[in-house]
Amino acid sequence: MNNEKPGAFRRLWNVLKRPSAKYSFIAIAGVSFVAGIIFWGGFNTGMEMTNSLEFCVTCHEMRDNVYQEYKETIHYSNRSGVRAICSDCHVPKDWLHKIIRKSKASFEIWGKITGSIDTREKFEARRMTLATHEWERMKASNSRECRNCHSFEAMSPELQKQTPYRKHMKAREEGKTCIDCHKGIAHHLPKEYVEPDE
Amino acid sequence: MKLTACTARAATVACASLLLLSLPARAVDAEAAKSLARQNNCFKCHAVDKDKDGPSYKKVAEKFRGKANAEARLIEHITSGEKAKFPDGHEEEHKIVKTSPPKDMDQIRNLVDWILAQ
């Protein structure tokens, strides 16, 4: 006969799998439902907090580099008073793509720990690589985050200047996407970047 | 003999002065100029030696060659939003070139000098 006392995990597992004799199914379901809402709400609220401009610029890597450049652009300050913050362009809106992007972004914590861009020089040295990653992500999603606000259909031939309107309509016919032409609109272009047709 | 040496020295000084006078007041930083042009999407409508919607920079430089007010005229053209004429005849406001930090005239001047040097 084995008199050995089960370990802590085994005892916990035994408690968890034992049917409840004390609480009704409705009570357990009700408590689980409320707990689920609280957990889910808390999880999403926490995730949304990481989407704020304030959160992004808590890291000096962002605050001292791209944030300063972004503040000089039309996406930060414009005549109509609509501002696009970091997450509007860099984080998908829908939940599935957002959680995938957030999961990938968690690897950036490793970059923070190892100090991969913790000086201006290191940032400039890696700017082309980092920008290329983001351009490729935008290209792969058909500039999904740009299109949350912009669309070819909403461009007015009366209100948009003739030349950009013509170029936009040509781009639509050719199946081009925003990022094909609009690189470096909210940040400085990498020094290595060269326009295809200079 | 003495007079010849003196004349030669004077000629050297005169040549050096002429050379200095013929050079632009500032050395053009071509990379900085191209970088500013890329940042402002200038190459969407212009190229160095090819006409697009806008004339090539070589053509612009040719048009202004030898004109005293060339630099000032081009600065006005790219900073005031004045009308530019397009190949099909229509006119449209030229984009205002922006710098970082804003309104840095040294960067604008460097870009204009680079265009004029094509």
HADDOCK unambig.tbl for C-alpha pairs under 7 A between the chains (distance, minus, plus):
assign (segid A and resid 184 and name CA) (segid B and resid 39 and name CA) 6.79 0.50 0.50
assign (segid A and resid 188 and name CA) (segid B and resid 39 and name CA) 6.88 0.50 0.50
assign (segid A and resid 189 and name CA) (segid B and resid 39 and name CA) 6.38 0.50 0.50
assign (segid A and resid 195 and name CA) (segid B and resid 38 and name CA) 6.84 0.50 0.50
assign (segid A and resid 197 and name CA) (segid B and resid 47 and name CA) 7.00 0.50 0.50
assign (segid A and resid 198 and name CA) (segid B and resid 43 and name CA) 5.60 0.50 0.50
assign (segid A and resid 198 and name CA) (segid B and resid 47 and name CA) 4.78 0.50 0.50
assign (segid A and resid 198 and name CA) (segid B and resid 48 and name CA) 6.35 0.50 0.50
